[in-house]
Amino acid sequence: MRKNEVPESVKIVGNNIREIVKEKDLKVRHVAHDADLDIEALRRYMLGKQIMGIDKLIRIGKALNVPFSELFRNM
Protein backbone atom coordinates (compact mmCIF):
# COMPACT_ATOMS: atom_id res chain seq x y z
CA MET A 1 0.00 0.00 0.00
CA ARG A 2 1.30 3.44 -0.85
CA LYS A 3 1.67 6.01 1.88
CA ASN A 4 -1.18 8.13 0.53
CA GLU A 5 -3.60 5.23 0.07
CA VAL A 6 -6.33 4.81 2.64
CA PRO A 7 -7.20 1.22 3.66
CA GLU A 8 -10.61 -0.11 2.61
CA SER A 9 -11.55 -0.57 6.28
CA VAL A 10 -11.27 3.18 6.82
CA LYS A 11 -13.64 3.78 3.92
CA ILE A 12 -16.13 1.27 5.34
CA VAL A 13 -16.09 2.92 8.79
CA GLY A 14 -16.51 6.35 7.19
CA ASN A 15 -19.45 5.10 5.17
CA ASN A 16 -21.00 3.60 8.31
CA ILE A 17 -20.71 6.94 10.08
CA ARG A 18 -22.30 8.68 7.10
CA GLU A 19 -25.17 6.16 7.04
CA ILE A 20 -25.81 6.52 10.78
CA VAL A 21 -25.90 10.31 10.46
CA LYS A 22 -28.41 9.95 7.62
CA GLU A 23 -30.52 7.30 9.41
CA LYS A 24 -30.78 9.46 12.51
CA ASP A 25 -31.42 12.61 10.42
CA LEU A 26 -28.56 14.43 12.14
CA LYS A 27 -26.62 17.47 10.98
CA VAL A 28 -22.93 16.83 10.38
CA ARG A 29 -22.02 20.07 12.14
CA HIS A 30 -23.89 18.96 15.28
CA VAL A 31 -22.17 15.57 15.29
CA ALA A 32 -18.80 17.28 14.81
CA HIS A 33 -19.55 19.66 17.68
CA ASP A 34 -20.68 16.86 19.99
CA ALA A 35 -17.57 14.83 19.11
CA ASP A 36 -15.34 17.89 19.60
CA LEU A 37 -14.10 17.65 16.02
CA ASP A 38 -13.59 20.10 13.23
CA ILE A 39 -16.47 19.73 10.75
CA GLU A 40 -14.08 19.35 7.81
CA ALA A 41 -12.18 16.60 9.64
CA LEU A 42 -15.43 14.73 10.26
CA ARG A 43 -16.35 15.08 6.59
CA ARG A 44 -12.96 13.65 5.55
CA TYR A 45 -13.53 10.71 7.93
CA MET A 46 -17.01 10.13 6.53
CA LEU A 47 -15.67 10.16 2.96
CA GLY A 48 -12.95 7.67 3.91
CA LYS A 49 -10.22 10.10 2.99
CA GLN A 50 -8.50 10.24 6.37
CA ILE A 51 -7.60 7.62 8.95
CA MET A 52 -9.22 8.11 12.38
CA GLY A 53 -7.56 7.47 15.70
CA ILE A 54 -9.32 5.31 18.27
CA ASP A 55 -10.00 8.38 20.42
CA LYS A 56 -11.85 10.05 17.57
CA LEU A 57 -13.83 6.89 16.81
CA ILE A 58 -14.95 6.73 20.43
CA ARG A 59 -15.99 10.41 20.42
CA ILE A 60 -17.89 9.97 17.13
CA GLY A 61 -19.67 6.88 18.48
CA LYS A 62 -20.72 8.78 21.60
CA ALA A 63 -21.86 11.78 19.54
CA LEU A 64 -23.98 9.45 17.39
CA ASN A 65 -25.26 7.65 20.50
CA VAL A 66 -24.58 4.22 19.01
CA PRO A 67 -22.68 1.19 20.27
CA PHE A 68 -19.04 1.33 19.20
CA SER A 69 -19.55 -1.87 17.16
CA GLU A 70 -22.02 -0.04 14.87
CA LEU A 71 -19.11 1.91 13.41
CA PHE A 72 -17.60 -1.38 12.26
CA ARG A 73 -20.64 -3.07 10.73
CA ASN A 74 -20.26 -4.60 7.26
CA MET A 75 -16.59 -5.43 7.84
C-alpha positions as CSV (number, residue, x, y, z in Angstrom):
1,M,0.0,0.0,0.0
2,R,1.3,3.4,-0.9
3,K,1.7,6.0,1.9
4,N,-1.2,8.1,0.5
5,E,-3.6,5.2,0.1
6,V,-6.3,4.8,2.6
7,P,-7.2,1.2,3.7
8,E,-10.6,-0.1,2.6
9,S,-11.5,-0.6,6.3
10,V,-11.3,3.2,6.8
11,K,-13.6,3.8,3.9
12,I,-16.1,1.3,5.3
13,V,-16.1,2.9,8.8
14,G,-16.5,6.3,7.2
15,N,-19.5,5.1,5.2
16,N,-21.0,3.6,8.3
17,I,-20.7,6.9,10.1
18,R,-22.3,8.7,7.1
19,E,-25.2,6.2,7.0
20,I,-25.8,6.5,10.8
21,V,-25.9,10.3,10.5
22,K,-28.4,9.9,7.6
23,E,-30.5,7.3,9.4
24,K,-30.8,9.5,12.5
25,D,-31.4,12.6,10.4
26,L,-28.6,14.4,12.1
27,K,-26.6,17.5,11.0
28,V,-22.9,16.8,10.4
29,R,-22.0,20.1,12.1
30,H,-23.9,19.0,15.3
31,V,-22.2,15.6,15.3
32,A,-18.8,17.3,14.8
33,H,-19.5,19.7,17.7
34,D,-20.7,16.9,20.0
35,A,-17.6,14.8,19.1
36,D,-15.3,17.9,19.6
37,L,-14.1,17.6,16.0
38,D,-13.6,20.1,13.2
39,I,-16.5,19.7,10.8
40,E,-14.1,19.3,7.8
41,A,-12.2,16.6,9.6
42,L,-15.4,14.7,10.3
43,R,-16.4,15.1,6.6
44,R,-13.0,13.7,5.6
45,Y,-13.5,10.7,7.9
46,M,-17.0,10.1,6.5
47,L,-15.7,10.2,3.0
48,G,-13.0,7.7,3.9
49,K,-10.2,10.1,3.0
50,Q,-8.5,10.2,6.4
51,I,-7.6,7.6,9.0
52,M,-9.2,8.1,12.4
53,G,-7.6,7.5,15.7
54,I,-9.3,5.3,18.3
55,D,-10.0,8.4,20.4
56,K,-11.9,10.0,17.6
57,L,-13.8,6.9,16.8
58,I,-14.9,6.7,20.4
59,R,-16.0,10.4,20.4
60,I,-17.9,10.0,17.1
61,G,-19.7,6.9,18.5
62,K,-20.7,8.8,21.6
63,A,-21.9,11.8,19.5
64,L,-24.0,9.4,17.4
65,N,-25.3,7.7,20.5
66,V,-24.6,4.2,19.0
67,P,-22.7,1.2,20.3
68,F,-19.0,1.3,19.2
69,S,-19.6,-1.9,17.2
70,E,-22.0,0.0,14.9
71,L,-19.1,1.9,13.4
72,F,-17.6,-1.4,12.3
73,R,-20.6,-3.1,10.7
74,N,-20.3,-4.6,7.3
75,M,-16.6,-5.4,7.8
